[in-house]
Amino acid sequence: MAEKNLVYRGKSKDVFSITDGPHKGKYRLIFTDRATGYMENGKPVFDPGYDVVVGEIPGKGAIACRFATYFFQLLKRQGVATHYIDTISEQEMIVEPALPLSMEVESPEFPGSAPLLNLEFTWRNNATGSFWRRYPFVTPCKNLHTLVEAWTKGDSDILITLEALEETGAMNGSEIAQSVELVKNIAEIVSQEFASKDLHVIDGKFELGRLKYGDGNIVLIDEISPDVLRVCRGFTPDESGNCTVFKQCAVTNYSEGKRTIKNRNQISAADFIDIFL
């Protein structure tokens, strides 16, 4: 594949434009073996909740592509609009070109100004990961009732409040409400599908946008894969939806001004090979 057709290189995927053939004008999404996480004792610990690529997991791209295909097709049957068209190989799918939710710089003459390139919406069933690190006064794995947050997507993701999105003009109130509703709808479908396998989705993140040649409606773009979900085994909720085994599962630490949290029952991306495939 010609590098000149590269549209975007992300943490786990490469996007290429298709210049000829039956899918001319569409995009080819290639799932790679690159994986995010953090380094611990000189070794990579793979975790989709982190933003830095720390290595590769052989075969992960094929697993992610098959997994994403499963859920894109499921969403289509449920009437949820996405950019998905077809899967053409074990690591490649065809998608509609889409415009991520973004905003141009209002005053580019000021040094340091930068555009909002795209947004990512995180949804959280439980308090862990960066959410708990930001709000350490909350019990680990507390039920968050599918709380939705917006983040700027880039080399380092930055939290942006829904109110700030409206006040800055990046999105209007109707678009924000539509996006939150869409994220929660997809999150419920995904969570229920995992629950049918006796698994629990801790949290996830979706990217939204508008199809380049569509009607302007906001749809799901990018992917649904092990790279954007955290899933655990053994979730046992009480009457309030809080996990009752968090004391045996959640491991926290505070050292040199930094908080960490890990979940012993979390399933690694590599273990998704036997789920929904």
C-alpha positions in Angstrom: 0.0 0.0 0.0 1.4 3.3 -1.0 2.5 5.5 1.9 1.4 8.5 -0.1 -2.3 7.5 0.5 -1.8 7.6 4.2 -4.5 9.9 5.7 -3.9 9.3 9.4 -1.7 7.2 11.6 -3.1 6.7 15.1 -2.0 4.8 18.2 -3.4 1.5 16.9 -4.7 2.0 13.4 -3.6 3.5 10.0 -6.1 5.1 7.6 -5.5 5.2 3.9 -7.5 6.8 1.1 -8.7 4.5 -1.7 -7.9 6.0 -5.1 -9.3 3.4 -7.5 -11.5 0.3 -7.7 -15.0 -0.3 -6.5 -14.3 1.6 -3.2 -12.7 4.6 -4.8 -13.2 7.7 -2.5 -13.6 5.5 0.6 -11.1 4.9 3.4 -9.2 1.7 4.2 -8.8 1.2 8.0 -5.9 -1.0 9.0 -5.7 -2.4 12.5 -2.1 -2.7 13.6 -0.4 -4.7 16.4 0.6 -1.5 18.2 -0.7 -1.3 21.8 -0.9 1.4 24.4 -0.1 1.1 28.1 2.7 2.1 30.5 6.1 0.9 31.5 6.7 -0.9 34.8 10.1 -2.1 35.9 11.4 -1.6 32.4 8.6 -3.8 30.9 5.5 -2.7 29.0 2.1 -3.2 30.7 -0.6 -3.1 28.0 -3.7 -1.1 29.0 -6.2 0.5 26.6 -6.9 3.2 29.1 -3.5 4.8 28.5 -2.4 7.1 25.6 1.2 6.0 24.9 2.2 3.2 22.5 4.5 0.9 24.5 5.0 -2.0 22.1 3.2 -4.5 19.9 1.0 -7.6 20.6 1.4 -10.1 17.8 -2.0 -10.8 16.2 -3.7 -8.0 18.0 -4.6 -6.1 14.8 -6.5 -9.1 13.4 -8.3 -9.6 16.7 -9.3 -6.0 16.9 -10.5 -6.0 13.3 -12.7 -9.1 13.8 -14.0 -7.7 17.1 -14.8 -4.3 15.5 -16.6 -6.0 12.6 -18.7 -7.9 15.0 -19.9 -4.8 16.8 -20.3 -2.6 13.8 -22.5 -5.2 12.3 -24.4 -5.5 15.6 -25.0 -1.8 15.7 -26.2 -1.8 12.1 -28.8 -4.4 13.0 -29.8 -2.2 15.9 -30.2 0.8 13.6 -27.2 2.8 14.9 -25.5 4.8 12.2 -21.7 4.4 11.8 -19.1 4.9 9.1 -18.6 1.1 8.6 -19.0 -0.4 5.1 -17.3 -3.8 4.9 -14.4 -5.9 6.2 -12.0 -7.1 3.4 -9.2 -8.9 5.2 -8.3 -10.0 8.7 -6.9 -6.6 9.5 -8.6 -4.2 7.0 -12.1 -2.7 6.7 -13.6 -0.2 4.4 -15.3 2.9 5.9 -16.9 6.0 4.8 -14.8 9.2 4.9 -15.8 11.1 8.0 -15.2 14.5 9.5 -14.4 14.3 13.2 -16.0 16.7 15.6 -13.5 19.6 15.6 -13.1 23.4 15.5 -10.7 25.7 13.7 -8.6 28.3 15.5 -10.5 31.5 16.0 -7.4 33.7 16.3 -4.5 32.0 14.6 -2.4 35.2 14.8 -1.8 34.5 18.5 1.3 32.2 19.2 0.4 28.9 20.7 -3.1 28.8 19.2 -4.2 25.4 17.9 -7.3 23.9 16.5 -9.5 21.3 18.1 -8.7 18.4 15.8 -11.2 15.9 17.0 -13.1 14.8 20.1 -13.3 11.5 21.9 -16.2 10.6 24.2 -15.4 8.4 27.2 -18.2 6.6 29.0 -17.7 5.1 32.4 -19.7 2.4 34.2 -17.3 2.4 37.1 -14.7 4.7 38.7 -11.3 3.5 37.7 -8.4 4.6 35.5 -8.0 8.3 34.9 -11.4 9.0 36.5 -10.3 7.6 39.9 -6.9 9.3 39.6 -8.7 12.7 39.1 -11.3 12.0 41.8 -9.5 9.9 44.4 -12.2 10.7 47.0 -14.5 8.2 45.2 -14.4 4.5 46.1 -12.7 2.5 43.4 -15.2 0.9 41.0 -18.1 2.9 42.3 -21.1 2.8 39.9 -21.1 5.9 37.6 -24.3 5.1 35.7 -22.6 5.4 32.3 -21.1 8.9 32.9 -20.0 10.5 29.7 -16.9 12.8 29.3 -15.4 14.6 26.3 -11.7 14.6 25.6 -9.5 16.2 23.0 -7.8 13.5 21.0 -4.1 13.7 20.3 -0.6 12.7 21.6 -2.0 13.5 25.1 -5.7 13.4 25.6 -7.1 16.4 27.6 -10.5 16.5 29.4 -12.9 19.2 28.1 -16.2 19.8 29.9 -19.4 19.7 28.0 -20.2 23.2 29.1 -16.8 24.4 27.7 -17.7 22.7 24.3 -20.8 24.9 24.1 -19.3 28.1 25.4 -16.3 27.9 23.0 -18.6 27.2 20.0 -17.0 23.8 19.3 -20.5 22.3 19.6 -24.0 23.6 20.3 -26.3 22.3 23.1 -28.3 20.2 20.7 -25.2 18.5 19.3 -23.8 17.8 22.7 -27.1 16.3 23.9 -27.3 14.2 20.7 -23.7 13.0 21.2 -24.2 12.0 24.8 -27.4 10.1 24.0 -25.7 8.3 21.1 -22.7 7.4 23.3 -25.0 6.1 26.0 -27.0 4.1 23.5 -24.0 2.4 22.1 -22.5 1.8 25.5 -25.7 0.1 26.6 -25.6 -2.2 23.5 -22.0 -3.0 24.1 -22.4 -3.6 27.8 -25.4 -5.9 27.3 -23.5 -7.9 24.8 -20.6 -8.4 27.2 -23.0 -9.2 30.0 -24.4 -12.0 27.9 -20.9 -13.6 28.1 -20.8 -13.0 31.9 -18.3 -10.1 31.4 -18.6 -6.5 32.6 -17.5 -3.4 30.7 -15.7 -1.0 33.1 -15.5 1.9 30.6 -14.9 2.7 27.0 -14.3 5.5 24.5 -15.9 6.3 21.2 -15.1 8.9 18.5 -17.9 10.7 16.8 -18.1 12.6 13.6 -20.1 13.3 10.5 -19.9 11.4 7.2 -18.2 13.5 4.6 -21.0 12.7 2.1 -23.8 12.2 4.6 -26.7 14.3 5.9 -24.7 16.0 8.6 -25.9 13.8 11.5 -23.4 12.8 14.1 -22.5 9.1 13.9 -20.0 6.7 15.4 -16.6 6.7 13.6 -13.2 5.2 14.2 -13.7 1.8 15.9 -15.0 -0.4 18.6 -12.3 -2.8 19.7 -10.3 -4.1 22.7 -8.2 -0.9 22.2 -11.2 1.3 23.4 -12.8 -0.9 26.1 -11.8 -2.1 29.6 -13.6 -5.3 30.6 -13.4 -7.4 33.7 -14.5 -10.8 35.1 -16.2 -11.4 38.4 -18.3 -8.2 38.6 -20.8 -8.6 41.4 -23.0 -5.5 42.0 -25.0 -4.6 45.1 -28.4 -3.0 45.0 -26.8 0.3 44.1 -24.8 -1.1 41.2 -21.5 -0.8 43.1 -19.1 -3.8 42.7 -18.9 -5.8 46.0 -15.5 -7.4 45.2 -13.6 -4.2 44.5 -11.4 -4.7 47.6 -10.1 -7.9 46.1 -9.8 -6.5 42.6 -8.7 -2.8 42.7 -5.1 -2.1 43.6 -4.2 1.6 44.2 -0.9 3.3 45.0 0.3 6.8 45.7 4.0 7.5 45.2 6.0 10.6 44.3 2.9 12.6 43.8 1.3 10.2 41.4 -1.7 7.9 41.8 -2.2 4.6 40.1 -5.0 2.1 40.0 -5.1 -1.4 38.6 -7.8 -4.0 38.3 -6.8 -7.6 38.9 -9.9 -8.9 37.1 -9.4 -6.8 34.0 -9.1 -8.8 30.7 -6.1 -8.0 28.5 -6.6 -7.1 24.9 -4.9 -10.3 23.9 -7.5 -12.3 25.7 -10.3 -11.0 23.5 -9.5 -13.6 20.9 -12.1 -16.0 22.2 -14.8 -13.4 22.7 -17.4 -12.6 20.0 -15.2 -14.2 17.3 
